[in-house]
Amino acid sequence: MKPSAKLLSFVICLLLPCVCNGQRGSQKPVTNQPQAGQIQCARGEGYAYLYSSMATMEISTTLKCSQRVTILDRSDNFLHVRTDTGEDGFLPQNNVIFLKPGTPVRAPATSTKRELTHYDNPARLAGEVRTATPPKEIILPHMTAVHLKLGRTLSSATAHVGEEVPLEVAQDLVVSGVTVIRKGATAVGAVTEAEPKKRMGKAGKLNVGVTSVVLANSEKIALRSFGSNQSVDQGSGISMPLLRGKDVTLAKDTEITAYVDDDVHLKIASFAPAQANASPEN
């Protein structure tokens, strides 16, 4: 080998360690010893996200403002931390304040309650879960069927239009677990059509309309005894027999179906809960 080549090789061997040390010196320092830190939240926020991985940026949980953490390592703009409860993950560097040894930890900042996300740990944040407010009212829908029965016998020979007819609720009406109308409750109806039998074999006519019923909370609501697609002849909800030349008689306890006249908003607090054996809403 020529002397010049030997000299060049000797110089490279001398300079190579310096170059390597210089390259290592240009890299960012790595935190080898654990260091104390404290969560710093952005303005207006009450928490910071803890990521399980910097590659996927998957959120594992949330940390409260001023919460104490141990800083394990540093990589670019993220810090590898562990909480006092053993949760391990990564935080943006601007979400952590480095604490000097012996520095007292500030009291957690007071923050407004936030809506919990699926990232939160239910066991750790159980105290923050807000119970759902129960509804204060229920709606008795328009055209809900109310089953009734006559309180006394009626006859087309003696009945008169406008005559009040006593009625009784035949079965409980339950809405959303609340007994709105109880079996045996009072309802009121009236004779809407009454004609005695006539000569030439013409039978009598008799029809009853329902006007109101008393609810389980003693409130009274309006009823009607025919649907929007029914004729007035079907108004009573009674199957009328065809009787030639005779009067029409409706016996006591004859069943009549009436309907709620409009949507009725009711306060739940004014009703007792439905019994286990109560009939469901039809």
Residue pairs with C-beta under 8 A, 6 or more apart in sequence:
28 74
28 76
29 74
30 73
30 74
31 71
31 72
31 73
31 74
32 73
34 70
34 71
34 72
35 70
35 71
35 98
35 99
36 68
36 69
36 70
36 71
36 98
36 99
36 101
36 103
37 68
37 69
37 70
37 71
37 79
37 81
37 96
37 97
37 98
37 99
38 66
38 67
38 68
38 69
38 96
38 97
38 99
38 105
38 106
39 48
39 63
39 64
39 65
39 66
39 67
39 69
39 91
39 95
39 96
39 97
40 48
40 65
40 66
40 94
40 95
40 96
40 97
41 47
41 48
41 65
41 95
41 109
41 111
42 48
42 95
45 65
45 111
46 64
46 65
46 109
46 111
46 112
46 113
46 114
47 62
47 63
47 64
47 65
47 111
47 114
48 62
48 63
48 65
48 91
48 92
48 95
49 59
49 62
49 63
49 91
49 119
50 59
50 60
50 61
50 62
50 63
50 81
50 83
50 87
50 89
50 90
50 91
51 57
51 58
51 59
51 60
51 78
51 89
51 90
51 91
52 58
52 59
52 60
52 89
52 90
53 90
54 75
54 78
54 90
59 119
60 87
60 89
60 119
61 87
61 89
61 119
61 120
61 121
61 124
62 117
62 119
62 120
63 69
63 83
63 91
64 108
64 111
65 108
65 109
65 111
66 105
66 106
66 107
66 108
66 109
67 83
67 84
67 108
68 83
68 84
68 105
69 81
69 82
69 83
69 84
69 91
69 96
70 81
70 82
70 83
71 79
71 80
71 81
71 96
71 98
72 80
72 81
72 82
73 79
73 80
74 80
74 93
77 92
77 93
77 94
78 90
78 91
78 92
78 93
79 90
79 91
79 92
79 93
79 96
80 88
80 89
80 90
81 88
81 89
81 90
81 91
81 96
82 88
85 124
87 121
99 105
113 128
113 130
116 125
116 128
116 129
122 129
134 268
135 176
135 268
136 267
136 268
136 269
137 265
137 266
137 267
137 268
138 175
138 176
138 178
138 180
138 265
138 266
138 268
139 175
139 263
139 264
139 265
139 266
140 175
140 180
140 221
140 260
140 263
140 264
140 266
141 260
141 263
142 260
142 261
142 262
142 263
143 227
143 228
143 259
143 260
144 173
144 175
144 259
144 260
144 281
144 282
145 257
145 258
145 259
145 282
146 169
146 173
146 181
146 187
146 210
146 213
146 223
146 257
146 258
146 259
146 260
147 169
147 170
147 171
147 255
147 256
147 257
147 282
148 167
148 168
148 169
148 170
148 187
148 189
148 210
148 213
148 255
148 256
148 257
148 258
149 167
149 168
149 170
149 253
149 254
149 255
149 256
150 165
150 166
150 167
150 208
150 250
150 251
150 252
150 253
150 254
150 256
151 165
151 166
151 167
151 168
151 252
152 165
152 166
152 252
153 249
153 250
153 251
153 252
154 165
154 191
154 206
154 208
154 249
154 250
155 206
155 247
155 248
155 249
155 250
156 194
156 195
156 196
156 197
156 204
156 205
156 206
156 247
156 248
156 249
157 196
157 197
157 204
157 247
159 191
159 194
159 206
160 191
160 194
161 191
161 192
161 193
161 194
162 190
162 191
163 190
163 191
163 194
164 188
164 189
164 190
165 188
165 189
165 190
165 191
165 208
166 186
166 188
166 189
167 186
167 187
167 188
167 189
167 210
167 213
167 256
168 184
168 185
168 186
168 187
169 181
169 182
169 183
169 184
169 185
169 186
169 187
169 213
170 183
170 255
171 183
171 279
172 179
172 181
172 182
172 183
172 274
172 278
172 279
173 179
173 180
173 181
173 279
173 281
173 282
174 180
174 274
174 278
174 279
174 280
174 281
175 281
177 273
177 274
178 266
178 268
178 271
178 273
178 274
179 216
179 271
179 272
179 273
179 274
179 275
179 278
180 215
180 216
180 266
180 271
181 213
181 214
181 215
181 216
182 216
185 213
185 214
185 215
185 216
186 213
186 214
187 210
187 212
187 213
187 214
187 223
187 258
188 210
188 211
188 212
188 213
189 208
189 209
189 210
189 211
189 225
189 256
189 258
190 208
190 209
190 211
191 206
191 207
191 208
191 209
192 207
192 208
192 209
192 232
192 235
192 236
193 205
193 206
193 207
194 204
194 205
194 206
194 207
195 204
195 205
195 206
196 204
196 247
197 203
197 204
197 245
197 246
197 247
198 204
201 244
201 245
202 245
203 242
203 243
203 244
203 245
203 246
203 247
203 248
204 243
204 246
204 247
204 248
205 248
206 240
206 247
206 248
206 249
206 250
207 232
207 233
207 235
207 236
208 225
208 236
208 238
208 250
208 256
209 224
209 225
209 235
209 236
210 223
210 224
210 225
210 256
210 258
211 222
211 223
212 220
212 221
212 222
212 223
213 220
213 221
213 223
213 258
214 220
215 221
215 266
216 271
216 272
217 266
217 270
217 271
219 266
219 270
221 260
221 261
221 264
222 260
222 261
222 262
223 258
223 259
223 260
223 261
224 258
224 259
224 261
225 235
225 236
225 237
225 256
225 257
225 258
225 259
226 232
226 234
226 235
226 236
226 237
226 259
227 259
236 256
237 255
237 256
237 257
237 258
238 250
238 254
238 255
238 256
240 248
241 248
